[in-house]
Amino acid sequence: MSKSDVPVQNVDAAARTAIIAGNGLLPQVVAEALEKKGNPPFVVCLKGEADDSLRRFDNETISVVEFTRLIKVLKQSGAKNVILAGGVRQRPHLSDIRLDWTTIRALPRIFRALGKGDDALLRAFIGLLESYGFHMVGAHQIVPDILAPAASVLTTRVPDKKEQRNIDLAREAAVMLGKLDVGQGAIAVGGRVVALEGVEGTDNMIERIKQMRAEGRIPRQGGVLVKCAKPIQDERADLPTIGIDTVSNIAAAGLAGIAIEAGRTVMLSYHDTVQAANAQNLFIVTF
């Protein structure tokens, strides 16, 4: 089964690339891919977020509120390309921001984006970095095969008509949610949407399913997690992501499978993730 063939466009492969690394496996996957290409990255490890394993690369640890220092270390590293990879659990507080000329210049753009949702905030941050001459690059432009393949069933198990109905409902809900720039996922169980992803993230949304089952509020088995990019998604950052942990979590919550958007969802450890789903008799489908 072939995976999505997403061409790398507008990327100077010879230029040094910096990774602003949050939590999760994605920063490590991208860093190792760059290393294999003979272009080891400079890694900005976000304090309290990035995994310690990234410190084997040339790196600097920075708080999410240290914008001036971020610009300084990126320039010193000689990086031209910049990738945002991984999640950020801790949202910055305005009271923690250190005011200097560089930060003051950035504040109007940040303030305009604060009330518009996470994607607007990411776009504002990307725009700020670009204003200093950096080329923002999507992780998939460096590692094209991390994207989910064209519409297909990836697992041995195929969703039945009942679960296909759940997929359709959750997909519709996720698209509507994305239009509001709120989240990227929804869960449908028993023919109705029972959970929408908010700022708490996918894992906590799945945890709510376990609680609802324990309370007898929804059927004890079945249902589907759907993840898709927001209609306004800037694909250079925060594409929806699944991996082995997602499979483990939905299995523990009694869900039957996962449906994801082809070409716009990151699948970490593709073969291991599919194998884990097969081992749990779950399905993974793309649309």
C-alpha positions, 0 to 999 in steps of 0.5 A: 500500500503506497503512502502519500507522495507529497513533493518537497517544494520551495525548500532549500535542502542545503540550508541549515534547518532549525526545529522549534521543538515542543512535546511528542515524537514529531520533533525527533522524527524530523531531526533524525530525518534531517540528520540522515540527509546529512544536514543535522538540525539546530534544535530549539528545545521549548522549556518544559516541553521538548524531550531530553533526547533532542539534546544530542543535537546542537540545541538551545533551551528557550521558554515560549515567552523569550521571543527576543532570545529565540530570534537571537539564537536562530540567527546565531545558528545560521538557520534559514529554514524553521520548522515548528514541531510538537505540541505545547501544553503550557500556554504563555501568560502575558505577565511572563513576557519580557518587554524589549524592543523586539517583543514590543514590535511583535505584541500588536500582531499577537494581541490581534490573534489571541482572541481568534483561536490557536491556528490564528496565533500560530499564523501570527507567530509564523508571520513574525518569524518570516518578518526576520527573514526565516523560511517557515517549512512544514515538517511534511516538506522535510519528511513527506512520508509522515503524512497519511496515505490516500483514501483507503483502509490501512488495517485488517479490520474494515469499519462496518455500516454502523461505524461508517455512520459514526465516521460520517457524523464525527467527520462533519462535526470535526469540520465544523469545529475546525471552522471555528478554529477550536480543534481538529477532532471529534468522537461519535458513538452509537450514531451520535457525536459525544465529544469534541476536541477543545484546548485539552487535546485529543488524549483528554477528549478520549479520556472523557469517553472512558468516563462517560462509559463508566457512568453509563452515559454512552454504550460500553463499546464502539465508536470512532475518533475522527481527526482532520485539519481545520479548513483554515489550517496553515499546513506548516504547523499543527497538522493533526497527528496520530501514532501508537499512543493514539491507538492504545488510548482508543483501545482503552476507551473501547472505541472501534477505530480511527478515521483521518484526513489523507495527506493532511494528517501526520502518522508517526511510526506508520507501520508500527501504528498500523500493526498496533491497530491490527493487534487490537482489532481496530481499524484505521481509515483515511478519507 
